[in-house]
Amino acid sequence: MRDIYHQLVKSTPDFKHFSDKDLAESSDLYAAGAFAINSALTLIGNLAFDATNAEDYSDEDARRDLVLVSHALRHLPRMAQALNQNSDAADYVRTQRDKGKKS
């Protein structure tokens, strides 16, 4: 079954045509995006934990927030994986180029 990961990876740029500078920038941006997603997931976990300890947190608020969290948790991990894969792909192309230059 296809999900957001497959859609994002399918649209990975053809890194072979990127300059070394663009490869480095792409790799850094994709890695930063994946880090941001993982940070958001940690934040969601922290907020959910804190909300369970708050006395004035209504059931209605809890249901609303749980729906929002479930939407984020459903897609963000696979998006992070796709971003990491794109970062790795850019690094791979750059490494292959460096090997070719040394030959």
Backbone as CSV, one residue per row, in Angstrom:
resi,resn,N_x,N_y,N_z,CA_x,CA_y,CA_z,C_x,C_y,C_z
1,MET,0.840,-1.175,0.000,0.000,0.000,0.000,0.892,1.248,0.000
2,ARG,0.613,2.148,-0.888,1.386,3.384,-0.985,0.953,4.353,0.115
3,ASP,1.923,5.126,0.577,1.631,6.152,1.567,2.466,7.383,1.239
4,ILE,2.509,8.333,2.148,3.193,9.607,1.910,4.674,9.393,1.619
5,TYR,5.281,8.386,2.246,6.693,8.083,2.005,6.937,7.816,0.520
6,HIS,6.135,6.949,-0.062,6.314,6.593,-1.472,6.124,7.800,-2.386
7,GLN,5.172,8.645,-2.060,4.932,9.833,-2.874,6.118,10.795,-2.806
8,LEU,6.652,10.996,-1.613,7.786,11.899,-1.454,9.044,11.350,-2.116
9,VAL,9.298,10.059,-1.960,10.492,9.462,-2.550,10.383,9.430,-4.070
10,LYS,9.179,9.222,-4.559,8.961,9.206,-6.010,9.349,10.542,-6.635
11,SER,9.181,11.613,-5.881,9.490,12.930,-6.425,10.888,13.407,-6.025
12,THR,11.763,12.465,-5.653,13.145,12.804,-5.334,13.818,13.371,-6.572
13,PRO,14.541,14.461,-6.417,15.231,15.040,-7.577,16.284,14.090,-8.137
14,ASP,16.647,14.298,-9.381,17.724,13.533,-9.992,19.030,14.211,-9.595
15,PHE,19.611,13.733,-8.523,20.777,14.380,-7.943,22.008,14.345,-8.840
16,LYS,22.022,13.464,-9.824,23.193,13.350,-10.708,23.495,14.660,-11.424
17,HIS,22.480,15.462,-11.640,22.653,16.708,-12.386,22.900,17.916,-11.479
18,PHE,22.988,17.699,-10.183,23.225,18.787,-9.233,24.716,19.081,-9.140
19,SER,25.039,20.323,-8.876,26.435,20.674,-8.595,26.786,20.157,-7.201
20,ASP,28.072,20.096,-6.897,28.486,19.657,-5.566,27.887,20.545,-4.483
21,LYS,27.855,21.835,-4.734,27.283,22.775,-3.758,25.799,22.498,-3.556
22,ASP,25.068,22.267,-4.657,23.634,21.982,-4.552,23.376,20.646,-3.863
23,LEU,24.255,19.668,-4.090,24.119,18.378,-3.405,24.281,18.554,-1.896
24,ALA,25.295,19.290,-1.503,25.530,19.512,-0.078,24.345,20.253,0.548
25,GLU,23.853,21.267,-0.139,22.724,22.033,0.367,21.465,21.166,0.464
26,SER,21.213,20.360,-0.560,20.038,19.483,-0.547,20.116,18.481,0.589
27,SER,21.278,17.869,0.740,21.445,16.898,1.816,21.189,17.538,3.167
28,ASP,21.751,18.727,3.380,21.557,19.423,4.654,20.094,19.797,4.886
29,LEU,19.424,20.267,3.843,18.019,20.675,3.990,17.118,19.485,4.279
30,TYR,17.327,18.379,3.564,16.519,17.187,3.818,16.757,16.665,5.233
31,ALA,18.006,16.640,5.666,18.318,16.174,7.023,17.708,17.102,8.070
32,ALA,17.758,18.412,7.825,17.159,19.363,8.759,15.643,19.179,8.829
33,GLY,15.019,18.905,7.691,13.577,18.654,7.681,13.214,17.422,8.485
34,ALA,13.995,16.353,8.325,13.746,15.131,9.088,13.946,15.384,10.580
35,PHE,14.981,16.150,10.932,15.222,16.488,12.338,14.055,17.287,12.908
36,ALA,13.537,18.228,12.134,12.406,19.045,12.582,11.179,18.172,12.834
37,ILE,10.940,17.214,11.960,9.796,16.313,12.149,9.977,15.496,13.426
38,ASN,11.167,14.966,13.637,11.409,14.192,14.855,11.277,15.066,16.100
39,SER,11.695,16.314,16.005,11.527,17.247,17.126,10.053,17.493,17.397
40,ALA,9.262,17.638,16.332,7.818,17.846,16.497,7.166,16.632,17.156
41,LEU,7.595,15.445,16.773,7.037,14.238,17.387,7.369,14.181,18.878
42,THR,8.584,14.558,19.229,8.968,14.588,20.639,8.138,15.626,21.387
43,LEU,7.968,16.786,20.773,7.159,17.838,21.382,5.722,17.369,21.607
44,ILE,5.150,16.703,20.622,3.782,16.187,20.760,3.700,15.226,21.938
45,GLY,4.691,14.362,22.053,4.712,13.429,23.182,4.802,14.151,24.510
46,ASN,5.653,15.158,24.571,5.791,15.930,25.818,4.498,16.656,26.166
47,LEU,3.877,17.287,25.165,2.621,18.004,25.416,1.510,17.055,25.848
48,ALA,1.433,15.899,25.199,0.402,14.930,25.565,0.603,14.453,27.005
49,PHE,1.839,14.220,27.363,2.130,13.798,28.733,1.731,14.876,29.735
50,ASP,2.104,16.123,29.442,1.771,17.234,30.344,0.260,17.448,30.435
51,ALA,-0.447,17.241,29.316,-1.899,17.442,29.311,-2.598,16.435,30.221
52,THR,-2.053,15.246,30.342,-2.683,14.242,31.201,-2.588,14.613,32.664
53,ASN,-1.656,15.495,32.995,-1.478,15.911,34.390,-2.182,17.229,34.714
54,ALA,-2.802,17.870,33.726,-3.466,19.157,33.945,-4.905,18.928,34.403
55,GLU,-5.275,19.565,35.507,-6.613,19.368,36.057,-7.697,20.085,35.259
56,ASP,-7.367,21.184,34.592,-8.379,21.959,33.870,-8.439,21.613,32.376
57,TYR,-7.933,20.465,32.008,-7.924,20.010,30.614,-9.190,19.180,30.382
58,SER,-10.146,19.751,29.640,-11.459,19.108,29.494,-11.390,17.906,28.546
59,ASP,-12.400,17.038,28.676,-12.481,15.878,27.781,-12.626,16.313,26.322
60,GLU,-13.372,17.396,26.114,-13.572,17.906,24.750,-12.240,18.383,24.154
61,ASP,-11.462,19.101,24.938,-10.138,19.546,24.484,-9.233,18.349,24.211
62,ALA,-9.316,17.363,25.074,-8.483,16.172,24.917,-8.831,15.428,23.625
63,ARG,-10.106,15.285,23.327,-10.516,14.617,22.082,-10.039,15.388,20.862
64,ARG,-10.231,16.709,20.886,-9.784,17.550,19.772,-8.285,17.393,19.560
65,ASP,-7.519,17.484,20.621,-6.064,17.393,20.508,-5.622,15.997,20.095
66,LEU,-6.325,14.986,20.546,-5.982,13.621,20.162,-6.184,13.406,18.662
67,VAL,-7.232,13.976,18.107,-7.456,13.895,16.660,-6.314,14.576,15.910
68,LEU,-5.915,15.752,16.368,-4.821,16.475,15.718,-3.503,15.705,15.815
69,VAL,-3.234,15.173,16.986,-2.007,14.397,17.183,-2.021,13.152,16.304
70,SER,-3.168,12.508,16.200,-3.227,11.285,15.393,-2.957,11.573,13.921
71,HIS,-3.425,12.710,13.425,-3.127,13.073,12.037,-1.625,13.291,11.849
72,ALA,-1.014,13.979,12.787,0.430,14.234,12.688,1.220,12.934,12.792
73,LEU,0.889,12.116,13.763,1.634,10.879,13.977,1.452,9.880,12.839
74,ARG,0.369,9.985,12.146,0.103,9.066,11.044,1.044,9.316,9.870
75,HIS,1.400,10.560,9.619,2.180,10.889,8.425,3.615,11.328,8.688
76,LEU,3.872,11.968,9.806,5.194,12.546,10.037,6.345,11.532,10.046
77,PRO,6.200,10.360,10.653,7.330,9.426,10.632,7.744,9.009,9.213
78,ARG,6.785,8.751,8.366,7.130,8.342,6.998,7.691,9.520,6.205
79,MET,7.217,10.720,6.502,7.785,11.898,5.851,9.245,12.066,6.264
80,ALA,9.525,11.848,7.527,10.913,11.935,8.001,11.778,10.882,7.317
81,GLN,11.257,9.678,7.145,12.015,8.636,6.455,12.318,9.033,5.020
82,ALA,11.342,9.621,4.345,11.551,10.047,2.958,12.590,11.153,2.886
83,LEU,12.531,12.102,3.810,13.516,13.174,3.832,14.912,12.624,4.100
84,ASN,15.009,11.679,5.017,16.307,11.048,5.280,16.824,10.301,4.058
85,GLN,15.935,9.621,3.360,16.363,8.896,2.163,16.868,9.866,1.101
86,ASN,16.173,10.988,0.930,16.620,11.982,-0.045,17.974,12.561,0.353
87,SER,18.168,12.797,1.638,19.461,13.271,2.126,20.551,12.241,1.836
88,ASP,20.264,10.979,2.119,21.226,9.903,1.849,21.529,9.782,0.357
89,ALA,20.513,9.953,-0.484,20.715,9.864,-1.928,21.634,10.979,-2.420
90,ALA,21.433,12.177,-1.904,22.305,13.294,-2.288,23.738,13.033,-1.824
91,ASP,23.900,12.524,-0.619,25.241,12.194,-0.123,25.890,11.092,-0.960
92,TYR,25.108,10.100,-1.367,25.636,9.008,-2.183,26.169,9.530,-3.519
93,VAL,25.395,10.374,-4.176,25.833,10.927,-5.456,27.115,11.732,-5.261
94,ARG,27.172,12.493,-4.203,28.375,13.292,-3.932,29.578,12.391,-3.672
95,THR,29.395,11.302,-2.919,30.479,10.357,-2.639,30.960,9.683,-3.923
96,GLN,30.020,9.299,-4.779,30.396,8.672,-6.047,31.198,9.646,-6.915
97,ARG,30.817,10.891,-6.902,31.569,11.900,-7.657,32.985,12.039,-7.118
98,ASP,33.091,12.075,-5.792,34.413,12.214,-5.183,35.301,11.022,-5.522
99,LYS,34.727,9.820,-5.543,35.494,8.636,-5.916,35.958,8.736,-7.364
100,GLY,35.087,9.243,-8.241,35.425,9.404,-9.658,36.532,10.423,-9.876
101,LYS,36.570,11.446,-9.048,37.599,12.480,-9.165,38.964,11.955,-8.727
102,LYS,38.972,10.997,-7.786,40.230,10.452,-7.271,40.839,9.431,-8.222
103,SER,40.033,8.882,-9.115,40.533,7.841,-10.030,41.402,8.402,-11.114
